[in-house]
Amino acid sequence: MQSKYVIGVDYGTDSVRALVVNTQTGETVGTNVFEYPRWKKGLYCEPAISQFRQHPLDYLEGLEQSIQGALAGVSEEVRQNIKGISVDTTGSTPVAVDEDGTPLALLPDFAENPNGMFILWKDHTGNAEAEEINQLAHHWGVDYTKYVGGIYSSEWYWAKILRTIRVDSQVRTHAFSWVEHCDWISAVLTGNTNPLTLKRSRCAAGHKAMWNEEFHGLPSEEFLTKLDPNLAGLRQRLFKDTYTSDEAMGTISLEWSQKLGIPSDVVIGVGAFDAHMGAVGAEIEPYTFVRVMGTSTCDMLIAPNHEIGHLLIRGICGQVDGSIIPGMLGMEAGQSAFGDLYAWFQQVIVGPVREILGEDAAKELSQKLIPYLSEQAAKLPVTGNDPVALDWINGRRTPDANHTLKATISGMNLSTDAVKIFKALVEATAFGSRAIVERFFQEGVSIKKVIGIGGVAKKSPFVMQTLADVLNMPIKAASADQACALGAAMCASVAAGIHPVMKAAQEAMGSGFDAEYHPNVDKVAVYQTLYQKYVALGEFIATT
């Protein structure tokens, strides 16, 4: 029997990667990574005010070059047996579009306007707007936040739209509709970007846009216009129906078929967020806690609707039927900064070196610093008097979203050096993870196993071991280097009809696990003490 292949495309914060996968064996036969050139230069971003924007050209160039690169070394037989493509992206990362579904930044008048670009997930310029949404929702007849943990976040769809149309009248005038990155890039491949007819992701809509079947779609027109009269009429130019990632968005357009050199009948699957497809790639099962560990973390859980569908889980990033695995309740949590916290500390040290000794010295130090700090920190004893830090350097995503919170390091003295500070920062990210796990337990949701995927899970045994010690739970690290892209490929195989359901795709294409970390019994009790200090420090910072 001739083998069939699919392509998974994973849009991360810094780059996009494509994976060509054999649907029978899960073997990766081609891969390529493309770094966004404009993003890499820091264009259109102002970190001091938490403004992070990405130009649609970065995404379009990345789509073409990553897929072409992944296909460059494959045989013609493989190329002609490509059957499906699915895409995952960061989120919520929406963009203002015209009536054709063209992002405004692709139009000449908006080419350099950050407000016409994709508003990246970690953009927090809409903090005030998120609070307005919360205040109104909690005093409305229907609480539209009840399926997103009860707190709406500035990282999400409506807060970003509201902020943008308030500060930019040109965008407000020309924005016919708004589209999530995962929906738009999938639609681009089909040739139909019409915002009124393209299929919208259940994952994106349910977790970030307050979409729910109980509400007959999005929040009501009355709610939105009460929030701001400038939102009047937008709801009818958005969407009512949503689709899970086992369904087809459409068929590849002739333009993209020719551009990529693949058959004209390739099925394009409905898109989703990276962490959700990453959970699929990590072979998620009911009550498995999958941690997508990169610049931030996204934590995924699934469970049968009939077992926990009656719960309203406080302080998480949503519970949505079918957002990860169709037929299962998908739950999302996470931390706004994980690897970003380590990267910040690295830059604190490397920045002056660059200024004093030059780029070459800074580059060499950047490559060696985190591995060195990890190796040395792993040798330190863990005591109840160690410095304690908070992981809120980019605010708190869960539990209980609050992006105005700041990070803190406490308990330092003249003996506290870079290694001890780094150890405290790693422990802070583990404590933040534990706070999420404990919230699920408190809300009646059990966690039976933990799986780590992403760059941190693959590259940092020290971080993974610390996490196992703090959670007092074993943690498996997925073998797949690109679990999100692999999950997207699995979704593509189902959308294309090769596998009947996600479970079958996971069984055929899964890569298993290559490491498992078990708690160090002698450290668990000490970390219990340090965790209580973390909780107390957090309460102090949150109220001052």
C-alpha positions as CSV (number, residue, x, y, z in Angstrom):
1,M,0.0,0.0,0.0
2,Q,1.3,3.4,-1.0
3,S,2.2,5.6,2.0
4,K,0.2,8.8,2.6
5,Y,1.8,12.0,4.1
6,V,0.5,15.2,5.7
7,I,2.1,18.5,6.7
8,G,1.8,20.1,10.1
9,V,2.7,23.8,10.3
10,D,3.4,25.3,13.7
11,Y,3.5,29.1,14.2
12,G,5.4,29.9,17.4
13,T,6.3,33.3,18.9
14,D,9.6,33.6,17.1
15,S,9.4,31.2,14.1
16,V,7.3,28.8,12.1
17,R,8.2,25.2,11.4
18,A,6.8,22.7,9.0
19,L,6.8,18.9,9.4
20,V,6.2,16.3,6.7
21,V,4.9,13.1,8.4
22,N,4.1,9.6,7.2
23,T,0.6,8.9,8.4
24,Q,1.2,5.2,8.8
25,T,4.4,5.3,10.9
26,G,4.7,8.8,12.2
27,E,8.1,9.1,10.6
28,T,9.2,12.7,9.9
29,V,10.5,12.8,6.3
30,G,11.1,16.5,6.1
31,T,11.2,19.6,8.3
32,N,12.2,23.2,8.1
33,V,12.2,26.3,10.4
34,F,11.8,29.9,9.4
35,E,12.4,32.8,11.7
36,Y,10.3,35.9,11.3
37,P,12.7,38.6,9.9
38,R,10.7,41.6,11.0
39,W,10.0,40.2,14.4
40,K,13.6,39.3,14.9
41,K,14.5,43.0,14.3
42,G,12.1,44.0,17.1
43,L,9.9,46.0,14.6
44,Y,6.5,47.2,15.7
45,C,7.0,46.2,19.3
46,E,7.4,48.3,22.4
47,P,8.1,46.0,25.4
48,A,7.9,48.9,27.9
49,I,4.2,49.1,27.3
50,S,3.7,45.4,26.5
51,Q,3.0,46.1,22.8
52,F,3.9,43.1,20.6
53,R,2.8,43.0,17.0
54,Q,3.7,40.7,14.1
55,H,3.5,41.7,10.4
56,P,1.4,39.4,8.2
57,L,4.3,39.2,5.7
58,D,6.3,37.4,8.3
59,Y,3.5,34.8,8.4
60,L,3.1,34.5,4.6
61,E,6.8,34.3,3.9
62,G,7.1,31.8,6.7
63,L,4.3,29.6,5.3
64,E,5.8,29.4,1.9
65,Q,9.4,29.0,2.9
66,S,8.9,26.5,5.8
67,I,6.8,24.2,3.7
68,Q,9.0,24.5,0.7
69,G,12.0,23.8,2.9
70,A,10.4,20.8,4.5
71,L,9.6,19.4,1.1
72,A,13.0,20.2,-0.5
73,G,14.6,16.9,0.3
74,V,11.7,14.5,-0.1
75,S,11.1,12.2,-3.1
76,E,8.6,13.0,-5.8
77,E,6.5,10.1,-4.6
78,V,6.2,11.6,-1.2
79,R,5.4,15.0,-2.6
80,Q,2.6,13.6,-4.8
81,N,1.1,11.7,-1.8
82,I,0.7,14.8,0.4
83,K,-3.0,14.5,1.5
84,G,-3.5,17.2,4.1
85,I,-2.1,20.3,5.8
86,S,-3.2,21.7,9.2
87,V,-1.9,24.8,11.0
88,D,-1.5,25.7,14.6
89,T,-0.6,29.2,15.8
90,T,-0.2,31.3,18.9
91,G,-3.3,32.9,20.3
92,S,-5.1,34.9,20.9
93,T,-3.4,36.6,18.0
94,P,-6.1,38.5,16.0
95,V,-5.9,40.9,13.1
96,A,-8.2,43.6,11.6
97,V,-9.3,42.6,8.0
98,D,-11.2,44.2,5.2
99,E,-14.2,42.7,3.4
100,D,-11.9,40.3,1.5
101,G,-10.2,39.1,4.7
102,T,-7.0,40.9,3.9
103,P,-5.2,42.1,7.0
104,L,-5.0,45.9,7.0
105,A,-1.2,45.8,7.2
106,L,-1.1,44.3,3.7
107,L,-2.8,47.4,2.4
108,P,-0.5,50.3,1.4
109,D,-2.1,52.8,3.9
110,F,-1.5,50.5,6.9
111,A,1.8,48.8,5.9
112,E,3.7,50.3,8.8
113,N,0.8,50.7,11.3
114,P,1.2,48.2,14.2
115,N,-2.6,48.4,14.8
116,G,-3.2,46.9,11.4
117,M,-1.0,43.9,12.2
118,F,-1.5,40.7,14.2
119,I,-1.7,41.5,17.9
120,L,0.4,38.8,19.4
121,W,-0.8,36.7,22.3
122,K,1.5,38.4,24.9
123,D,0.4,41.9,24.0
124,H,-1.1,43.4,27.2
125,T,-2.0,46.9,26.0
126,G,-5.6,46.0,26.6
127,N,-5.4,45.6,30.3
128,A,-7.9,48.3,31.0
129,E,-10.3,47.0,28.4
130,A,-10.1,43.5,29.8
131,E,-11.1,44.9,33.2
132,E,-14.1,46.7,31.6
133,I,-15.2,43.4,30.1
134,N,-15.0,41.7,33.4
135,Q,-16.9,44.4,35.2
136,L,-19.7,44.4,32.7
137,A,-19.9,40.6,32.4
138,H,-20.1,40.1,36.1
139,H,-23.1,42.5,36.3
140,W,-24.9,41.4,33.1
141,G,-27.8,39.0,33.0
142,V,-25.5,36.3,31.5
143,D,-21.9,36.1,32.7
144,Y,-20.1,35.6,29.4
145,T,-16.9,34.9,31.3
146,K,-18.2,31.8,33.1
147,Y,-16.7,29.3,30.6
148,V,-13.3,31.1,30.5
149,G,-12.6,30.9,34.2
150,G,-14.6,33.9,35.3
151,I,-11.9,36.4,34.4
152,Y,-11.3,37.8,30.9
153,S,-7.7,38.5,30.0
154,S,-6.0,41.2,28.0
155,E,-4.2,38.4,26.1
156,W,-7.6,37.6,24.4
157,Y,-9.6,38.6,21.4
158,W,-12.2,41.2,22.6
159,A,-9.8,43.1,24.8
160,K,-7.4,43.5,21.9
161,I,-10.2,44.5,19.5
162,L,-11.6,47.1,21.9
163,R,-8.2,48.6,22.7
164,T,-7.3,48.9,19.0
165,I,-10.5,50.6,17.8
166,R,-10.3,53.1,20.6
167,V,-6.8,54.2,20.0
168,D,-6.8,54.1,16.1
169,S,-9.8,55.7,14.3
170,Q,-8.3,54.6,10.9
171,V,-8.3,51.0,11.9
172,R,-11.8,51.3,13.4
173,T,-13.1,52.8,10.1
174,H,-11.4,50.2,7.8
175,A,-11.7,47.0,9.9
176,F,-14.7,45.1,8.4
177,S,-14.0,42.1,10.7
178,W,-11.3,40.4,12.9
179,V,-9.7,37.0,12.3
180,E,-7.5,34.9,14.5
181,H,-4.1,33.9,13.1
182,C,-4.9,30.2,13.1
183,D,-8.1,30.9,11.1
184,W,-6.6,33.3,8.6
185,I,-3.5,31.4,7.7
186,S,-5.5,28.2,7.1
187,A,-8.0,30.2,5.0
188,V,-5.1,31.6,3.0
189,L,-4.2,28.1,1.9
190,T,-7.7,27.5,0.6
191,G,-7.9,30.8,-1.2
192,N,-11.1,31.9,0.6
193,T,-10.3,34.5,3.3
194,N,-13.8,35.9,3.3
195,P,-14.4,36.6,7.0
196,L,-18.1,35.8,6.7
197,T,-17.6,32.3,5.2
198,L,-14.3,31.0,6.4
199,K,-14.5,28.3,9.1
200,R,-13.6,29.6,12.5
201,S,-11.7,27.4,15.1
202,R,-13.8,26.1,18.0
203,C,-10.5,26.2,20.0
204,A,-9.8,29.9,19.4
205,A,-13.4,31.1,19.7
206,G,-14.3,29.2,22.8
207,H,-11.2,29.9,24.8
208,K,-10.6,33.5,23.8
209,A,-13.7,35.1,22.3
210,M,-16.3,34.0,24.8
211,W,-18.1,31.8,22.2
212,N,-20.3,29.1,23.5
213,E,-23.3,27.2,22.2
214,E,-25.3,28.3,25.4
215,F,-24.9,31.9,24.2
216,H,-25.9,31.0,20.6
217,G,-22.4,32.1,19.6
218,L,-20.6,35.2,20.7
219,P,-21.7,37.6,23.4
220,S,-24.9,39.5,22.4
221,E,-25.1,42.7,20.4
222,E,-26.6,44.4,23.4
223,F,-23.6,43.4,25.6
224,L,-21.0,44.5,23.1
225,T,-22.6,47.9,22.4
226,K,-23.0,48.5,26.1
227,L,-19.3,47.8,26.4
228,D,-18.5,50.3,23.7
229,P,-20.8,51.8,21.0
230,N,-17.9,51.4,18.5
231,L,-18.6,47.7,18.6
232,A,-22.1,48.1,17.2
233,G,-22.6,45.8,14.2
234,L,-19.3,44.0,14.5
235,R,-20.9,40.8,15.8
236,Q,-22.8,40.1,12.6
237,R,-19.6,40.5,10.6
238,L,-17.8,37.9,12.7
239,F,-19.2,34.4,13.1
240,K,-21.8,32.2,14.8
241,D,-20.6,28.7,14.1
242,T,-17.3,27.1,15.0
243,Y,-15.5,23.9,13.9
244,T,-13.2,21.4,15.6
245,S,-9.8,20.4,14.2
246,D,-10.9,17.1,12.8
247,E,-12.8,18.9,10.2
248,A,-11.7,20.3,6.8
249,M,-11.4,24.0,6.2
250,G,-11.4,23.3,2.5
251,T,-9.1,22.3,-0.3
252,I,-5.8,23.9,-1.2
253,S,-6.1,26.7,-3.8
254,L,-4.5,26.3,-7.2
255,E,-2.1,29.2,-6.4
256,W,-0.7,27.5,-3.2
257,S,-0.7,24.0,-4.8
258,Q,1.5,25.3,-7.6
259,K,3.6,27.5,-5.2
260,L,4.3,24.5,-3.0
261,G,4.5,21.9,-5.7
262,I,1.9,19.5,-4.1
263,P,-1.3,18.0,-5.5
264,S,-4.4,20.2,-6.0
265,D,-6.7,18.0,-3.9
266,V,-4.7,18.5,-0.6
267,V,-7.2,19.0,2.3
268,I,-6.7,22.0,4.6
269,G,-7.8,21.3,8.1
270,V,-9.5,23.7,10.5
271,G,-6.7,25.5,12.5
272,A,-6.2,25.7,16.3
273,F,-3.8,27.1,18.8
274,D,-0.3,25.7,19.2
275,A,-0.7,24.3,22.7
276,H,-3.9,22.5,21.8
277,M,-2.5,20.7,18.8
278,G,0.7,20.2,20.9
279,A,-1.4,18.3,23.4
280,V,-2.7,16.1,20.5
281,G,0.9,15.5,19.4
282,A,1.9,14.6,23.0
283,E,-0.8,11.8,22.9
284,I,-3.0,13.5,25.5
285,E,-5.5,11.2,27.3
286,P,-8.3,12.0,29.8
287,Y,-6.9,13.7,33.0
288,T,-3.4,14.0,31.5
289,F,-1.8,17.4,32.2
290,V,0.2,18.4,29.1
291,R,2.6,21.3,29.7
292,V,3.7,23.1,26.5
293,M,6.9,24.7,27.9
294,G,8.4,27.5,25.9
295,T,8.5,31.3,26.2
296,S,5.3,30.9,28.2
297,T,3.4,27.7,29.2
298,C,0.1,26.5,28.1
299,D,-1.4,23.6,30.2
300,M,-3.9,21.3,28.6
301,L,-6.3,18.8,30.1
302,I,-9.2,16.8,28.6
303,A,-11.9,14.9,30.3
304,P,-15.3,13.3,29.3
305,N,-18.0,15.9,29.2
306,H,-20.3,13.6,31.2
307,E,-17.8,13.5,34.1
308,I,-16.9,17.1,34.6
309,G,-18.9,19.1,32.0
310,H,-21.2,20.4,34.9
311,L,-18.2,22.1,36.6
312,L,-17.3,25.8,36.1
313,I,-13.6,25.9,36.8
314,R,-12.5,29.2,38.2
315,G,-9.4,31.1,37.1
316,I,-8.4,29.1,34.1
317,C,-8.2,30.0,30.4
318,G,-11.4,28.3,29.5
319,Q,-13.2,25.0,29.1
320,V,-14.5,24.2,25.6
321,D,-16.2,21.2,24.2
322,G,-13.9,19.8,21.5
323,S,-11.2,22.4,21.7
324,I,-8.4,19.7,21.9
325,I,-10.1,16.3,21.2
326,P,-13.6,16.3,19.6
327,G,-16.1,14.9,22.1
328,M,-14.0,15.8,25.1
329,L,-14.0,18.9,27.3
330,G,-10.8,20.8,26.7
331,M,-9.3,22.8,29.5
332,E,-6.5,25.4,29.2
333,A,-4.3,27.1,31.8
334,G,-0.8,28.4,31.7
335,Q,1.9,30.9,32.7
336,S,2.5,34.2,30.8
337,A,6.3,33.8,31.3
338,F,8.3,30.6,31.6
339,G,11.2,30.5,29.3
340,D,10.7,34.3,28.9
341,L,11.7,34.7,32.6
342,Y,15.0,32.8,32.0
343,A,15.6,34.8,28.8
344,W,15.0,38.1,30.7
345,F,17.7,37.1,33.3
346,Q,20.1,36.1,30.5
347,Q,19.6,39.5,28.9
348,V,20.3,41.3,32.2
349,I,23.7,39.6,32.2
350,V,24.5,39.6,28.5
351,G,23.4,43.2,27.8
352,P,26.3,44.9,29.5
353,V,28.7,42.4,28.0
354,R,27.5,43.3,24.5
355,E,27.9,47.0,25.2
356,I,31.4,46.6,26.7
357,L,33.0,43.7,24.9
358,G,31.0,43.6,21.6
359,E,28.6,41.3,19.8
360,D,30.9,38.3,19.4
361,A,31.5,38.1,23.2
362,A,27.8,38.6,23.9
363,K,26.8,35.9,21.4
364,E,29.2,33.4,22.9
365,L,28.0,34.1,26.4
366,S,24.4,33.8,25.3
367,Q,25.0,30.3,24.1
368,K,26.8,29.2,27.2
369,L,25.0,31.1,30.0
370,I,21.8,29.2,30.7
371,P,23.4,25.7,30.4
372,Y,26.1,26.9,32.8
373,L,23.6,28.4,35.3
374,S,21.5,25.2,35.1
375,E,24.5,23.0,35.8
376,Q,25.6,25.0,38.7
377,A,22.1,25.5,40.2
378,A,21.5,21.8,40.1
379,K,24.5,21.4,42.5
380,L,23.1,23.8,45.1
381,P,21.3,22.4,48.2
382,V,17.6,23.3,48.6
383,T,16.9,24.9,52.0
384,G,13.9,26.6,53.6
385,N,15.9,29.9,53.7
386,D,16.6,30.1,50.0
387,P,15.6,33.2,48.0
388,V,12.0,33.0,46.7
389,A,10.8,34.7,43.5
390,L,7.5,35.2,41.7
391,D,7.1,34.3,38.0
392,W,4.8,37.2,37.1
393,I,7.3,39.1,35.0
394,N,4.7,39.3,32.2
395,G,1.7,39.2,34.5
396,R,-0.2,36.2,35.6
397,R,-2.3,34.1,33.2
398,T,-3.6,31.5,35.6
399,P,-4.8,30.9,38.2
400,D,-6.9,34.1,38.1
401,A,-5.6,36.3,35.2
402,N,-4.0,39.6,36.2
403,H,-1.5,41.1,33.8
404,T,-0.8,44.1,36.0
405,L,1.1,42.0,38.5
406,K,4.9,42.2,38.7
407,A,7.7,39.8,39.5
408,T,9.7,39.9,42.7
409,I,12.7,38.3,44.2
410,S,12.9,38.1,48.0
411,G,15.3,36.8,50.6
412,M,18.5,37.9,49.0
413,N,21.7,38.8,50.9
414,L,25.3,39.6,50.0
415,S,26.0,35.9,49.3
416,T,23.3,35.7,46.6
417,D,25.0,35.3,43.2
418,A,23.7,34.8,39.7
419,V,23.4,31.0,40.1
420,K,21.3,31.4,43.2
421,I,19.1,34.0,41.5
422,F,18.6,31.7,38.5
423,K,17.7,28.8,40.8
424,A,15.1,31.0,42.4
425,L,13.7,31.9,39.0
426,V,13.4,28.3,37.9
427,E,11.7,27.4,41.2
428,A,9.3,30.4,40.7
429,T,8.2,28.9,37.4
430,A,7.7,25.6,39.1
431,F,5.7,27.2,41.9
432,G,3.5,28.9,39.4
433,S,2.9,25.5,37.8
434,R,2.0,24.1,41.1
435,A,-0.5,26.9,41.8
436,I,-2.3,25.8,38.5
437,V,-2.3,22.2,39.5
438,E,-3.7,22.9,42.9
439,R,-6.5,25.1,41.4
440,F,-7.6,22.1,39.3
441,F,-7.6,19.9,42.3
442,Q,-9.6,22.5,44.3
443,E,-12.2,22.7,41.5
444,G,-12.8,19.0,41.4
445,V,-10.6,18.1,38.4
446,S,-8.1,15.3,38.9
447,I,-4.7,15.1,37.2
448,K,-3.3,11.5,36.8
449,K,-0.1,12.1,34.9
450,V,2.0,15.0,33.6
451,I,3.7,15.4,30.2
452,G,6.1,18.1,29.2
453,I,6.7,19.2,25.6
454,G,8.4,22.1,23.9
455,G,11.9,23.6,24.0
456,V,12.3,23.7,27.8
457,A,11.1,20.1,28.3
458,K,13.6,18.9,25.7
459,K,16.6,21.0,26.7
460,S,16.6,21.5,30.4
461,P,16.8,18.5,32.7
462,F,17.3,20.9,35.7
463,V,14.0,22.7,35.0
464,M,12.2,19.4,34.5
465,Q,13.6,17.9,37.7
466,T,12.8,21.0,39.7
467,L,9.2,20.9,38.4
468,A,8.9,17.2,39.4
469,D,10.2,18.0,42.9
470,V,7.8,21.0,43.3
471,L,4.7,19.2,42.0
472,N,5.7,16.0,43.7
473,M,4.6,14.1,40.6
474,P,6.6,12.2,37.9
475,I,6.8,14.0,34.6
476,K,7.4,12.5,31.2
477,A,9.1,14.4,28.3
478,A,7.7,13.8,24.9
479,S,10.2,12.4,22.3
480,A,9.0,14.7,19.5
481,D,11.1,17.7,19.0
482,Q,8.2,19.4,17.3
483,A,5.2,18.1,19.2
484,C,2.9,21.0,18.1
485,A,3.7,20.5,14.5
486,L,3.3,16.7,14.9
487,G,-0.1,17.4,16.5
488,A,-1.1,19.6,13.6
489,A,-0.1,16.7,11.3
490,M,-2.3,14.3,13.2
491,C,-5.2,16.7,12.9
492,A,-4.5,17.0,9.1
493,S,-4.6,13.2,8.8
494,V,-8.1,13.1,10.4
495,A,-9.4,16.1,8.4
496,A,-8.2,14.4,5.2
497,G,-10.0,11.2,6.1
498,I,-6.8,9.1,6.5
499,H,-7.5,8.3,10.2
500,P,-11.1,8.1,11.4
501,V,-10.6,9.9,14.8
502,M,-7.8,11.6,16.7
503,K,-7.1,8.6,18.9
504,A,-6.3,6.5,15.8
505,A,-4.0,9.2,14.5
506,Q,-2.2,9.5,17.8
507,E,-1.7,5.7,18.0
508,A,-0.3,5.5,14.4
509,M,1.8,8.7,14.5
510,G,2.8,9.2,18.1
511,S,6.5,9.3,19.0
512,G,6.4,8.3,22.6
513,F,8.6,9.6,25.4
514,D,12.3,9.8,25.9
515,A,12.7,10.8,29.5
516,E,10.9,10.6,32.9
517,Y,11.6,12.7,35.9
518,H,10.7,11.4,39.4
519,P,10.5,13.6,42.5
520,N,13.5,13.6,44.9
521,V,12.0,12.6,48.2
522,D,14.5,14.7,50.2
523,K,13.5,17.9,48.4
524,V,9.7,17.5,48.3
525,A,9.2,18.7,52.0
526,V,11.6,21.6,51.6
527,Y,9.8,22.7,48.5
528,Q,6.5,22.6,50.4
529,T,8.0,25.2,52.7
530,L,9.3,27.3,49.9
531,Y,6.0,27.1,48.0
532,Q,4.1,28.5,51.0
533,K,6.6,31.4,51.0
534,Y,5.8,31.9,47.3
535,V,2.1,32.0,48.0
536,A,2.6,34.5,50.9
537,L,4.9,36.6,48.7
538,G,2.3,36.6,45.9
539,E,-0.5,37.6,48.3
540,F,1.6,40.5,49.5
541,I,2.6,41.7,46.0
542,A,-1.0,41.4,44.7
543,T,-2.3,43.6,47.5
544,T,0.4,46.4,47.5
